[in-house]
Amino acid sequence: MEWSKLPATRMVCPTCQRKFLLDETKTPPFCSERCQMIDLGRWLKEENGLPFEGDPGDTPVEYRE
């Protein structure tokens, strides 16, 4: 099967929520380089992060503000 004959994949940009076709962008899963850079900035400022619950048997961590 040729790639050009596959149905277009619809996506939603995680930054701006714009709907777009996957083959319309060079920066998936983002709709544009601008949205990709916004997301990177959020990671670098630690506004985004991955959840971590610790290893089994660890005592819970208390967060300080």
PDBQT receptor file of N, H, CA, C and O in Angstrom, charges set to zero:
ATOM      1  N   MET A   1       0.846  -1.187   0.000  1.00  0.00    +0.000 N 
ATOM      2  CA  MET A   1       0.000   0.000   0.000  1.00  0.00    +0.000 C 
ATOM      3  C   MET A   1       0.888   1.246   0.000  1.00  0.00    +0.000 C 
ATOM      4  O   MET A   1       1.871   1.319   0.738  1.00  0.00    +0.000 OA
ATOM      5  N   GLU A   2       0.541   2.193  -0.811  1.00  0.00    +0.000 N 
ATOM      6  H   GLU A   2      -0.258   2.134  -1.410  1.00  0.00    +0.000 HD
ATOM      7  CA  GLU A   2       1.302   3.439  -0.894  1.00  0.00    +0.000 C 
ATOM      8  C   GLU A   2       0.864   4.392   0.208  1.00  0.00    +0.000 C 
ATOM      9  O   GLU A   2      -0.318   4.489   0.536  1.00  0.00    +0.000 OA
ATOM     10  N   TRP A   3       1.851   5.100   0.777  1.00  0.00    +0.000 N 
ATOM     11  H   TRP A   3       2.812   5.022   0.511  1.00  0.00    +0.000 HD
ATOM     12  CA  TRP A   3       1.550   6.057   1.849  1.00  0.00    +0.000 C 
ATOM     13  C   TRP A   3       0.611   7.155   1.381  1.00  0.00    +0.000 C 
ATOM     14  O   TRP A   3      -0.229   7.636   2.141  1.00  0.00    +0.000 OA
ATOM     15  N   SER A   4       0.762   7.547   0.125  1.00  0.00    +0.000 N 
ATOM     16  H   SER A   4       1.445   7.156  -0.492  1.00  0.00    +0.000 HD
ATOM     17  CA  SER A   4      -0.069   8.642  -0.378  1.00  0.00    +0.000 C 
ATOM     18  C   SER A   4      -1.543   8.270  -0.449  1.00  0.00    +0.000 C 
ATOM     19  O   SER A   4      -2.398   9.151  -0.527  1.00  0.00    +0.000 OA
ATOM     20  N   LYS A   5      -1.851   6.974  -0.422  1.00  0.00    +0.000 N 
ATOM     21  H   LYS A   5      -1.156   6.258  -0.358  1.00  0.00    +0.000 HD
ATOM     22  CA  LYS A   5      -3.242   6.531  -0.507  1.00  0.00    +0.000 C 
ATOM     23  C   LYS A   5      -3.860   6.255   0.864  1.00  0.00    +0.000 C 
ATOM     24  O   LYS A   5      -5.040   5.914   0.950  1.00  0.00    +0.000 OA
ATOM     25  N   LEU A   6      -3.079   6.396   1.932  1.00  0.00    +0.000 N 
ATOM     26  H   LEU A   6      -2.121   6.673   1.862  1.00  0.00    +0.000 HD
ATOM     27  CA  LEU A   6      -3.620   6.197   3.273  1.00  0.00    +0.000 C 
ATOM     28  C   LEU A   6      -4.490   7.389   3.665  1.00  0.00    +0.000 C 
ATOM     29  O   LEU A   6      -4.214   8.516   3.254  1.00  0.00    +0.000 OA
ATOM     30  N   PRO A   7      -5.530   7.152   4.449  1.00  0.00    +0.000 N 
ATOM     31  CA  PRO A   7      -6.363   8.277   4.882  1.00  0.00    +0.000 C 
ATOM     32  C   PRO A   7      -5.567   9.227   5.774  1.00  0.00    +0.000 C 
ATOM     33  O   PRO A   7      -4.698   8.801   6.536  1.00  0.00    +0.000 OA
ATOM     34  N   ALA A   8      -5.873  10.502   5.670  1.00  0.00    +0.000 N 
ATOM     35  H   ALA A   8      -6.579  10.848   5.051  1.00  0.00    +0.000 HD
ATOM     36  CA  ALA A   8      -5.190  11.517   6.471  1.00  0.00    +0.000 C 
ATOM     37  C   ALA A   8      -5.555  11.342   7.936  1.00  0.00    +0.000 C 
ATOM     38  O   ALA A   8      -6.705  11.058   8.273  1.00  0.00    +0.000 OA
ATOM     39  N   THR A   9      -4.568  11.514   8.799  1.00  0.00    +0.000 N 
ATOM     40  H   THR A   9      -3.635  11.744   8.525  1.00  0.00    +0.000 HD
ATOM     41  CA  THR A   9      -4.789  11.384  10.233  1.00  0.00    +0.000 C 
ATOM     42  C   THR A   9      -5.084  12.753  10.833  1.00  0.00    +0.000 C 
ATOM     43  O   THR A   9      -4.281  13.679  10.720  1.00  0.00    +0.000 OA
ATOM     44  N   ARG A  10      -6.241  12.867  11.469  1.00  0.00    +0.000 N 
ATOM     45  H   ARG A  10      -6.893  12.114  11.560  1.00  0.00    +0.000 HD
ATOM     46  CA  ARG A  10      -6.614  14.119  12.121  1.00  0.00    +0.000 C 
ATOM     47  C   ARG A  10      -6.027  14.140  13.519  1.00  0.00    +0.000 C 
ATOM     48  O   ARG A  10      -6.039  13.132  14.225  1.00  0.00    +0.000 OA
ATOM     49  N   MET A  11      -5.509  15.303  13.916  1.00  0.00    +0.000 N 
ATOM     50  H   MET A  11      -5.499  16.123  13.343  1.00  0.00    +0.000 HD
ATOM     51  CA  MET A  11      -4.922  15.465  15.236  1.00  0.00    +0.000 C 
ATOM     52  C   MET A  11      -5.391  16.779  15.835  1.00  0.00    +0.000 C 
ATOM     53  O   MET A  11      -5.920  17.641  15.133  1.00  0.00    +0.000 OA
ATOM     54  N   VAL A  12      -5.192  16.923  17.146  1.00  0.00    +0.000 N 
ATOM     55  H   VAL A  12      -4.763  16.222  17.716  1.00  0.00    +0.000 HD
ATOM     56  CA  VAL A  12      -5.464  18.171  17.854  1.00  0.00    +0.000 C 
ATOM     57  C   VAL A  12      -4.162  18.584  18.504  1.00  0.00    +0.000 C 
ATOM     58  O   VAL A  12      -3.548  17.801  19.228  1.00  0.00    +0.000 OA
ATOM     59  N   CYS A  13      -3.736  19.812  18.249  1.00  0.00    +0.000 N 
ATOM     60  H   CYS A  13      -4.235  20.449  17.660  1.00  0.00    +0.000 HD
ATOM     61  CA  CYS A  13      -2.484  20.325  18.807  1.00  0.00    +0.000 C 
ATOM     62  C   CYS A  13      -2.618  20.404  20.328  1.00  0.00    +0.000 C 
ATOM     63  O   CYS A  13      -3.576  21.001  20.820  1.00  0.00    +0.000 OA
ATOM     64  N   PRO A  14      -1.673  19.812  21.096  1.00  0.00    +0.000 N 
ATOM     65  CA  PRO A  14      -1.767  19.863  22.552  1.00  0.00    +0.000 C 
ATOM     66  C   PRO A  14      -1.533  21.263  23.135  1.00  0.00    +0.000 C 
ATOM     67  O   PRO A  14      -1.846  21.504  24.301  1.00  0.00    +0.000 OA
ATOM     68  N   THR A  15      -0.992  22.176  22.343  1.00  0.00    +0.000 N 
ATOM     69  H   THR A  15      -0.738  21.980  21.395  1.00  0.00    +0.000 HD
ATOM     70  CA  THR A  15      -0.717  23.527  22.836  1.00  0.00    +0.000 C 
ATOM     71  C   THR A  15      -1.885  24.473  22.584  1.00  0.00    +0.000 C 
ATOM     72  O   THR A  15      -2.367  25.126  23.509  1.00  0.00    +0.000 OA
ATOM     73  N   CYS A  16      -2.341  24.549  21.335  1.00  0.00    +0.000 N 
ATOM     74  H   CYS A  16      -1.950  24.018  20.583  1.00  0.00    +0.000 HD
ATOM     75  CA  CYS A  16      -3.384  25.527  20.990  1.00  0.00    +0.000 C 
ATOM     76  C   CYS A  16      -4.756  24.910  20.728  1.00  0.00    +0.000 C 
ATOM     77  O   CYS A  16      -5.728  25.634  20.515  1.00  0.00    +0.000 OA
ATOM     78  N   GLN A  17      -4.843  23.587  20.742  1.00  0.00    +0.000 N 
ATOM     79  H   GLN A  17      -4.053  22.998  20.915  1.00  0.00    +0.000 HD
ATOM     80  CA  GLN A  17      -6.087  22.841  20.524  1.00  0.00    +0.000 C 
ATOM     81  C   GLN A  17      -6.627  22.955  19.102  1.00  0.00    +0.000 C 
ATOM     82  O   GLN A  17      -7.777  22.597  18.847  1.00  0.00    +0.000 OA
ATOM     83  N   ARG A  18      -5.808  23.449  18.173  1.00  0.00    +0.000 N 
ATOM     84  H   ARG A  18      -4.874  23.740  18.379  1.00  0.00    +0.000 HD
ATOM     85  CA  ARG A  18      -6.235  23.552  16.770  1.00  0.00    +0.000 C 
ATOM     86  C   ARG A  18      -6.267  22.170  16.144  1.00  0.00    +0.000 C 
ATOM     87  O   ARG A  18      -5.368  21.365  16.389  1.00  0.00    +0.000 OA
ATOM     88  N   LYS A  19      -7.282  21.877  15.341  1.00  0.00    +0.000 N 
ATOM     89  H   LYS A  19      -8.012  22.531  15.142  1.00  0.00    +0.000 HD
ATOM     90  CA  LYS A  19      -7.371  20.617  14.617  1.00  0.00    +0.000 C 
ATOM     91  C   LYS A  19      -6.581  20.750  13.318  1.00  0.00    +0.000 C 
ATOM     92  O   LYS A  19      -6.662  21.771  12.637  1.00  0.00    +0.000 OA
ATOM     93  N   PHE A  20      -5.817  19.710  12.981  1.00  0.00    +0.000 N 
ATOM     94  H   PHE A  20      -5.752  18.880  13.535  1.00  0.00    +0.000 HD
ATOM     95  CA  PHE A  20      -5.026  19.733  11.756  1.00  0.00    +0.000 C 
ATOM     96  C   PHE A  20      -4.792  18.305  11.278  1.00  0.00    +0.000 C 
ATOM     97  O   PHE A  20      -5.033  17.347  12.013  1.00  0.00    +0.000 OA
ATOM     98  N   LEU A  21      -4.324  18.171  10.048  1.00  0.00    +0.000 N 
ATOM     99  H   LEU A  21      -4.128  18.949   9.451  1.00  0.00    +0.000 HD
ATOM    100  CA  LEU A  21      -3.977  16.868   9.495  1.00  0.00    +0.000 C 
ATOM    101  C   LEU A  21      -2.502  16.609   9.737  1.00  0.00    +0.000 C 
ATOM    102  O   LEU A  21      -1.675  17.508   9.584  1.00  0.00    +0.000 OA
ATOM    103  N   LEU A  22      -2.173  15.389  10.110  1.00  0.00    +0.000 N 
ATOM    104  H   LEU A  22      -2.845  14.659  10.234  1.00  0.00    +0.000 HD
ATOM    105  CA  LEU A  22      -0.805  15.039  10.453  1.00  0.00    +0.000 C 
ATOM    106  C   LEU A  22       0.172  15.355   9.330  1.00  0.00    +0.000 C 
ATOM    107  O   LEU A  22       1.302  15.767   9.592  1.00  0.00    +0.000 OA
ATOM    108  N   ASP A  23      -0.248  15.169   8.086  1.00  0.00    +0.000 N 
ATOM    109  H   ASP A  23      -1.166  14.835   7.873  1.00  0.00    +0.000 HD
ATOM    110  CA  ASP A  23       0.664  15.437   6.975  1.00  0.00    +0.000 C 
ATOM    111  C   ASP A  23       0.828  16.931   6.667  1.00  0.00    +0.000 C 
ATOM    112  O   ASP A  23       1.558  17.288   5.742  1.00  0.00    +0.000 OA
ATOM    113  N   GLU A  24       0.160  17.806   7.427  1.00  0.00    +0.000 N 
ATOM    114  H   GLU A  24      -0.433  17.516   8.178  1.00  0.00    +0.000 HD
ATOM    115  CA  GLU A  24       0.282  19.253   7.244  1.00  0.00    +0.000 C 
ATOM    116  C   GLU A  24       1.416  19.867   8.057  1.00  0.00    +0.000 C 
ATOM    117  O   GLU A  24       1.724  21.045   7.877  1.00  0.00    +0.000 OA
ATOM    118  N   THR A  25       2.048  19.097   8.950  1.00  0.00    +0.000 N 
ATOM    119  H   THR A  25       1.798  18.140   9.096  1.00  0.00    +0.000 HD
ATOM    120  CA  THR A  25       3.037  19.665   9.858  1.00  0.00    +0.000 C 
ATOM    121  C   THR A  25       4.356  18.911   9.801  1.00  0.00    +0.000 C 
ATOM    122  O   THR A  25       4.402  17.722   9.488  1.00  0.00    +0.000 OA
ATOM    123  N   LYS A  26       5.418  19.628  10.110  1.00  0.00    +0.000 N 
ATOM    124  H   LYS A  26       5.380  20.594  10.365  1.00  0.00    +0.000 HD
ATOM    125  CA  LYS A  26       6.739  19.015  10.224  1.00  0.00    +0.000 C 
ATOM    126  C   LYS A  26       7.100  18.806  11.686  1.00  0.00    +0.000 C 
ATOM    127  O   LYS A  26       8.189  18.320  11.991  1.00  0.00    +0.000 OA
ATOM    128  N   THR A  27       6.190  19.171  12.604  1.00  0.00    +0.000 N 
ATOM    129  H   THR A  27       5.306  19.566  12.356  1.00  0.00    +0.000 HD
ATOM    130  CA  THR A  27       6.481  19.119  14.041  1.00  0.00    +0.000 C 
ATOM    131  C   THR A  27       5.403  18.355  14.822  1.00  0.00    +0.000 C 
ATOM    132  O   THR A  27       4.856  18.893  15.784  1.00  0.00    +0.000 OA
ATOM    133  N   PRO A  28       5.089  17.119  14.430  1.00  0.00    +0.000 N 
ATOM    134  CA  PRO A  28       4.056  16.398  15.167  1.00  0.00    +0.000 C 
ATOM    135  C   PRO A  28       4.482  16.148  16.607  1.00  0.00    +0.000 C 
ATOM    136  O   PRO A  28       5.674  15.932  16.826  1.00  0.00    +0.000 OA
ATOM    137  N   PRO A  29       3.629  16.159  17.575  1.00  0.00    +0.000 N 
ATOM    138  CA  PRO A  29       2.170  16.230  17.475  1.00  0.00    +0.000 C 
ATOM    139  C   PRO A  29       1.644  17.661  17.494  1.00  0.00    +0.000 C 
ATOM    140  O   PRO A  29       0.458  17.884  17.737  1.00  0.00    +0.000 OA
ATOM    141  N   PHE A  30       2.520  18.632  17.239  1.00  0.00    +0.000 N 
ATOM    142  H   PHE A  30       3.484  18.451  17.042  1.00  0.00    +0.000 HD
ATOM    143  CA  PHE A  30       2.128  20.038  17.260  1.00  0.00    +0.000 C 
ATOM    144  C   PHE A  30       1.752  20.504  15.859  1.00  0.00    +0.000 C 
ATOM    145  O   PHE A  30       2.228  19.951  14.867  1.00  0.00    +0.000 OA
ATOM    146  N   CYS A  31       0.904  21.517  15.778  1.00  0.00    +0.000 N 
ATOM    147  H   CYS A  31       0.518  21.966  16.583  1.00  0.00    +0.000 HD
ATOM    148  CA  CYS A  31       0.472  22.029  14.474  1.00  0.00    +0.000 C 
ATOM    149  C   CYS A  31       1.527  22.919  13.830  1.00  0.00    +0.000 C 
ATOM    150  O   CYS A  31       1.519  23.109  12.614  1.00  0.00    +0.000 OA
ATOM    151  N   SER A  32       2.447  23.472  14.644  1.00  0.00    +0.000 N 
ATOM    152  H   SER A  32       2.454  23.317  15.632  1.00  0.00    +0.000 HD
ATOM    153  CA  SER A  32       3.455  24.376  14.107  1.00  0.00    +0.000 C 
ATOM    154  C   SER A  32       4.694  24.382  14.997  1.00  0.00    +0.000 C 
ATOM    155  O   SER A  32       4.677  23.882  16.122  1.00  0.00    +0.000 OA
ATOM    156  N   GLU A  33       5.761  24.957  14.469  1.00  0.00    +0.000 N 
ATOM    157  H   GLU A  33       5.775  25.364  13.555  1.00  0.00    +0.000 HD
ATOM    158  CA  GLU A  33       6.981  25.091  15.257  1.00  0.00    +0.000 C 
ATOM    159  C   GLU A  33       6.739  26.025  16.448  1.00  0.00    +0.000 C 
ATOM    160  O   GLU A  33       7.320  25.831  17.516  1.00  0.00    +0.000 OA
ATOM    161  N   ARG A  34       5.890  27.025  16.270  1.00  0.00    +0.000 N 
ATOM    162  H   ARG A  34       5.418  27.183  15.403  1.00  0.00    +0.000 HD
ATOM    163  CA  ARG A  34       5.569  27.950  17.356  1.00  0.00    +0.000 C 
ATOM    164  C   ARG A  34       4.981  27.199  18.552  1.00  0.00    +0.000 C 
ATOM    165  O   ARG A  34       5.409  27.411  19.686  1.00  0.00    +0.000 OA
ATOM    166  N   CYS A  35       4.009  26.328  18.306  1.00  0.00    +0.000 N 
ATOM    167  H   CYS A  35       3.662  26.155  17.384  1.00  0.00    +0.000 HD
ATOM    168  CA  CYS A  35       3.396  25.562  19.388  1.00  0.00    +0.000 C 
ATOM    169  C   CYS A  35       4.405  24.603  20.016  1.00  0.00    +0.000 C 
ATOM    170  O   CYS A  35       4.369  24.371  21.225  1.00  0.00    +0.000 OA
ATOM    171  N   GLN A  36       5.291  24.054  19.219  1.00  0.00    +0.000 N 
ATOM    172  H   GLN A  36       5.320  24.243  18.237  1.00  0.00    +0.000 HD
ATOM    173  CA  GLN A  36       6.332  23.180  19.738  1.00  0.00    +0.000 C 
ATOM    174  C   GLN A  36       7.257  23.948  20.689  1.00  0.00    +0.000 C 
ATOM    175  O   GLN A  36       7.635  23.427  21.738  1.00  0.00    +0.000 OA
ATOM    176  N   MET A  37       7.619  25.175  20.328  1.00  0.00    +0.000 N 
ATOM    177  H   MET A  37       7.312  25.598  19.475  1.00  0.00    +0.000 HD
ATOM    178  CA  MET A  37       8.500  25.987  21.168  1.00  0.00    +0.000 C 
ATOM    179  C   MET A  37       7.796  26.432  22.456  1.00  0.00    +0.000 C 
ATOM    180  O   MET A  37       8.429  26.512  23.508  1.00  0.00    +0.000 OA
ATOM    181  N   ILE A  38       6.507  26.717  22.378  1.00  0.00    +0.000 N 
ATOM    182  H   ILE A  38       5.992  26.651  21.523  1.00  0.00    +0.000 HD
ATOM    183  CA  ILE A  38       5.735  27.069  23.570  1.00  0.00    +0.000 C 
ATOM    184  C   ILE A  38       5.757  25.901  24.547  1.00  0.00    +0.000 C 
ATOM    185  O   ILE A  38       5.964  26.094  25.745  1.00  0.00    +0.000 OA
ATOM    186  N   ASP A  39       5.546  24.693  24.040  1.00  0.00    +0.000 N 
ATOM    187  H   ASP A  39       5.378  24.536  23.067  1.00  0.00    +0.000 HD
ATOM    188  CA  ASP A  39       5.566  23.502  24.882  1.00  0.00    +0.000 C 
ATOM    189  C   ASP A  39       6.950  23.283  25.502  1.00  0.00    +0.000 C 
ATOM    190  O   ASP A  39       7.056  22.960  26.685  1.00  0.00    +0.000 OA
ATOM    191  N   LEU A  40       7.991  23.455  24.716  1.00  0.00    +0.000 N 
ATOM    192  H   LEU A  40       7.905  23.717  23.754  1.00  0.00    +0.000 HD
ATOM    193  CA  LEU A  40       9.353  23.309  25.230  1.00  0.00    +0.000 C 
ATOM    194  C   LEU A  40       9.612  24.317  26.352  1.00  0.00    +0.000 C 
ATOM    195  O   LEU A  40      10.214  23.973  27.369  1.00  0.00    +0.000 OA
ATOM    196  N   GLY A  41       9.161  25.548  26.169  1.00  0.00    +0.000 N 
ATOM    197  H   GLY A  41       8.672  25.827  25.342  1.00  0.00    +0.000 HD
ATOM    198  CA  GLY A  41       9.318  26.570  27.202  1.00  0.00    +0.000 C 
ATOM    199  C   GLY A  41       8.625  26.183  28.498  1.00  0.00    +0.000 C 
ATOM    200  O   GLY A  41       9.147  26.438  29.584  1.00  0.00    +0.000 OA
ATOM    201  N   ARG A  42       7.461  25.572  28.393  1.00  0.00    +0.000 N 
ATOM    202  H   ARG A  42       7.037  25.365  27.511  1.00  0.00    +0.000 HD
ATOM    203  CA  ARG A  42       6.739  25.123  29.592  1.00  0.00    +0.000 C 
ATOM    204  C   ARG A  42       7.518  24.027  30.319  1.00  0.00    +0.000 C 
ATOM    205  O   ARG A  42       7.546  24.000  31.550  1.00  0.00    +0.000 OA
ATOM    206  N   TRP A  43       8.148  23.126  29.568  1.00  0.00    +0.000 N 
ATOM    207  H   TRP A  43       8.126  23.148  28.568  1.00  0.00    +0.000 HD
ATOM    208  CA  TRP A  43       8.959  22.077  30.192  1.00  0.00    +0.000 C 
ATOM    209  C   TRP A  43      10.185  22.683  30.869  1.00  0.00    +0.000 C 
ATOM    210  O   TRP A  43      10.534  22.300  31.986  1.00  0.00    +0.000 OA
ATOM    211  N   LEU A  44      10.839  23.627  30.195  1.00  0.00    +0.000 N 
ATOM    212  H   LEU A  44      10.556  23.938  29.287  1.00  0.00    +0.000 HD
ATOM    213  CA  LEU A  44      12.052  24.221  30.755  1.00  0.00    +0.000 C 
ATOM    214  C   LEU A  44      11.761  25.050  32.005  1.00  0.00    +0.000 C 
ATOM    215  O   LEU A  44      12.597  25.129  32.905  1.00  0.00    +0.000 OA
ATOM    216  N   LYS A  45      10.579  25.668  32.064  1.00  0.00    +0.000 N 
ATOM    217  H   LYS A  45       9.900  25.604  31.333  1.00  0.00    +0.000 HD
ATOM    218  CA  LYS A  45      10.177  26.431  33.254  1.00  0.00    +0.000 C 
ATOM    219  C   LYS A  45       9.572  25.523  34.320  1.00  0.00    +0.000 C 
ATOM    220  O   LYS A  45       9.146  25.990  35.376  1.00  0.00    +0.000 OA
ATOM    221  N   GLU A  46       9.539  24.221  34.032  1.00  0.00    +0.000 N 
ATOM    222  H   GLU A  46       9.885  23.843  33.174  1.00  0.00    +0.000 HD
ATOM    223  CA  GLU A  46       8.971  23.204  34.918  1.00  0.00    +0.000 C 
ATOM    224  C   GLU A  46       7.495  23.421  35.201  1.00  0.00    +0.000 C 
ATOM    225  O   GLU A  46       7.000  23.063  36.270  1.00  0.00    +0.000 OA
ATOM    226  N   GLU A  47       6.788  24.013  34.230  1.00  0.00    +0.000 N 
ATOM    227  H   GLU A  47       7.189  24.303  33.362  1.00  0.00    +0.000 HD
ATOM    228  CA  GLU A  47       5.335  24.124  34.330  1.00  0.00    +0.000 C 
ATOM    229  C   GLU A  47       4.703  22.781  33.975  1.00  0.00    +0.000 C 
ATOM    230  O   GLU A  47       3.613  22.462  34.450  1.00  0.00    +0.000 OA
ATOM    231  N   ASN A  48       5.377  22.001  33.150  1.00  0.00    +0.000 N 
ATOM    232  H   ASN A  48       6.263  22.260  32.765  1.00  0.00    +0.000 HD
ATOM    233  CA  ASN A  48       4.956  20.651  32.774  1.00  0.00    +0.000 C 
ATOM    234  C   ASN A  48       5.933  19.670  33.392  1.00  0.00    +0.000 C 
ATOM    235  O   ASN A  48       7.098  19.999  33.615  1.00  0.00    +0.000 OA
ATOM    236  N   GLY A  49       5.467  18.486  33.664  1.00  0.00    +0.000 N 
ATOM    237  H   GLY A  49       4.521  18.218  33.484  1.00  0.00    +0.000 HD
ATOM    238  CA  GLY A  49       6.347  17.452  34.197  1.00  0.00    +0.000 C 
ATOM    239  C   GLY A  49       5.656  16.101  34.152  1.00  0.00    +0.000 C 
ATOM    240  O   GLY A  49       4.457  16.009  33.888  1.00  0.00    +0.000 OA
ATOM    241  N   LEU A  50       6.416  15.071  34.409  1.00  0.00    +0.000 N 
ATOM    242  H   LEU A  50       7.390  15.146  34.624  1.00  0.00    +0.000 HD
ATOM    243  CA  LEU A  50       5.869  13.731  34.442  1.00  0.00    +0.000 C 
ATOM    244  C   LEU A  50       5.562  13.352  35.890  1.00  0.00    +0.000 C 
ATOM    245  O   LEU A  50       6.339  13.654  36.796  1.00  0.00    +0.000 OA
ATOM    246  N   PRO A  51       4.436  12.695  36.099  1.00  0.00    +0.000 N 
ATOM    247  CA  PRO A  51       4.108  12.285  37.465  1.00  0.00    +0.000 C 
ATOM    248  C   PRO A  51       5.061  11.196  37.941  1.00  0.00    +0.000 C 
ATOM    249  O   PRO A  51       5.462  10.333  37.160  1.00  0.00    +0.000 OA
ATOM    250  N   PHE A  52       5.422  11.234  39.219  1.00  0.00    +0.000 N 
ATOM    251  H   PHE A  52       5.096  11.935  39.853  1.00  0.00    +0.000 HD
ATOM    252  CA  PHE A  52       6.285  10.218  39.802  1.00  0.00    +0.000 C 
ATOM    253  C   PHE A  52       5.746   9.886  41.179  1.00  0.00    +0.000 C 
ATOM    254  O   PHE A  52       5.653  10.753  42.048  1.00  0.00    +0.000 OA
ATOM    255  N   GLU A  53       5.396   8.636  41.370  1.00  0.00    +0.000 N 
ATOM    256  H   GLU A  53       5.472   7.931  40.664  1.00  0.00    +0.000 HD
ATOM    257  CA  GLU A  53       4.811   8.226  42.639  1.00  0.00    +0.000 C 
ATOM    258  C   GLU A  53       5.816   7.535  43.540  1.00  0.00    +0.000 C 
ATOM    259  O   GLU A  53       5.473   7.165  44.663  1.00  0.00    +0.000 OA
ATOM    260  N   GLY A  54       7.039   7.352  43.085  1.00  0.00    +0.000 N 
ATOM    261  H   GLY A  54       7.317   7.653  42.173  1.00  0.00    +0.000 HD
ATOM    262  CA  GLY A  54       8.051   6.696  43.904  1.00  0.00    +0.000 C 
ATOM    263  C   GLY A  54       8.064   5.197  43.694  1.00  0.00    +0.000 C 
ATOM    264  O   GLY A  54       7.224   4.636  42.990  1.00  0.00    +0.000 OA
ATOM    265  N   ASP A  55       9.018   4.578  44.310  1.00  0.00    +0.000 N 
ATOM    266  H   ASP A  55       9.700   5.033  44.882  1.00  0.00    +0.000 HD
ATOM    267  CA  ASP A  55       9.154   3.133  44.215  1.00  0.00    +0.000 C 
ATOM    268  C   ASP A  55       8.323   2.471  45.316  1.00  0.00    +0.000 C 
ATOM    269  O   ASP A  55       8.073   3.085  46.354  1.00  0.00    +0.000 OA
ATOM    270  N   PRO A  56       7.895   1.227  45.098  1.00  0.00    +0.000 N 
ATOM    271  CA  PRO A  56       7.139   0.527  46.133  1.00  0.00    +0.000 C 
ATOM    272  C   PRO A  56       7.946   0.463  47.434  1.00  0.00    +0.000 C 
ATOM    273  O   PRO A  56       9.136   0.148  47.417  1.00  0.00    +0.000 OA
ATOM    274  N   GLY A  57       7.305   0.759  48.534  1.00  0.00    +0.000 N 
ATOM    275  H   GLY A  57       6.338   1.015  48.547  1.00  0.00    +0.000 HD
ATOM    276  CA  GLY A  57       7.971   0.711  49.827  1.00  0.00    +0.000 C 
ATOM    277  C   GLY A  57       8.565   2.035  50.267  1.00  0.00    +0.000 C 
ATOM    278  O   GLY A  57       8.937   2.174  51.432  1.00  0.00    +0.000 OA
ATOM    279  N   ASP A  58       8.667   3.015  49.373  1.00  0.00    +0.000 N 
ATOM    280  H   ASP A  58       8.365   2.901  48.426  1.00  0.00    +0.000 HD
ATOM    281  CA  ASP A  58       9.180   4.336  49.756  1.00  0.00    +0.000 C 
ATOM    282  C   ASP A  58       8.173   5.048  50.649  1.00  0.00    +0.000 C 
ATOM    283  O   ASP A  58       6.965   4.850  50.517  1.00  0.00    +0.000 OA
ATOM    284  N   THR A  59       8.669   5.866  51.544  1.00  0.00    +0.000 N 
ATOM    285  H   THR A  59       9.651   6.027  51.650  1.00  0.00    +0.000 HD
ATOM    286  CA  THR A  59       7.770   6.681  52.355  1.00  0.00    +0.000 C 
ATOM    287  C   THR A  59       7.303   7.868  51.522  1.00  0.00    +0.000 C 
ATOM    288  O   THR A  59       8.065   8.376  50.699  1.00  0.00    +0.000 OA
ATOM    289  N   PRO A  60       6.068   8.319  51.720  1.00  0.00    +0.000 N 
ATOM    290  CA  PRO A  60       5.555   9.445  50.936  1.00  0.00    +0.000 C 
ATOM    291  C   PRO A  60       6.389  10.706  51.141  1.00  0.00    +0.000 C 
ATOM    292  O   PRO A  60       6.919  10.950  52.225  1.00  0.00    +0.000 OA
ATOM    293  N   VAL A  61       6.493  11.496  50.084  1.00  0.00    +0.000 N 
ATOM    294  H   VAL A  61       6.062  11.298  49.204  1.00  0.00    +0.000 HD
ATOM    295  CA  VAL A  61       7.229  12.754  50.136  1.00  0.00    +0.000 C 
ATOM    296  C   VAL A  61       6.253  13.862  50.491  1.00  0.00    +0.000 C 
ATOM    297  O   VAL A  61       5.162  13.937  49.925  1.00  0.00    +0.000 OA
ATOM    298  N   GLU A  62       6.637  14.720  51.419  1.00  0.00    +0.000 N 
ATOM    299  H   GLU A  62       7.524  14.660  51.879  1.00  0.00    +0.000 HD
ATOM    300  CA  GLU A  62       5.798  15.868  51.756  1.00  0.00    +0.000 C 
ATOM    301  C   GLU A  62       6.311  17.061  50.976  1.00  0.00    +0.000 C 
ATOM    302  O   GLU A  62       7.513  17.328  50.962  1.00  0.00    +0.000 OA
ATOM    303  N   TYR A  63       5.416  17.777  50.330  1.00  0.00    +0.000 N 
ATOM    304  H   TYR A  63       4.440  17.561  50.341  1.00  0.00    +0.000 HD
ATOM    305  CA  TYR A  63       5.797  18.928  49.529  1.00  0.00    +0.000 C 
ATOM    306  C   TYR A  63       5.714  20.191  50.363  1.00  0.00    +0.000 C 
ATOM    307  O   TYR A  63       4.797  20.370  51.165  1.00  0.00    +0.000 OA
ATOM    308  N   ARG A  64       6.666  21.039  50.162  1.00  0.00    +0.000 N 
ATOM    309  H   ARG A  64       7.410  20.893  49.510  1.00  0.00    +0.000 HD
ATOM    310  CA  ARG A  64       6.680  22.330  50.871  1.00  0.00    +0.000 C 
ATOM    311  C   ARG A  64       6.451  23.436  49.868  1.00  0.00    +0.000 C 
ATOM    312  O   ARG A  64       6.982  23.389  48.758  1.00  0.00    +0.000 OA
ATOM    313  N   GLU A  65       5.689  24.404  50.231  1.00  0.00    +0.000 N 
ATOM    314  H   GLU A  65       5.257  24.442  51.132  1.00  0.00    +0.000 HD
ATOM    315  CA  GLU A  65       5.402  25.539  49.342  1.00  0.00    +0.000 C 
ATOM    316  C   GLU A  65       6.350  26.665  49.633  1.00  0.00    +0.000 C 
ATOM    317  O   GLU A  65       6.276  27.714  48.993  1.00  0.00    +0.000 OA
TER     318      GLU A  65
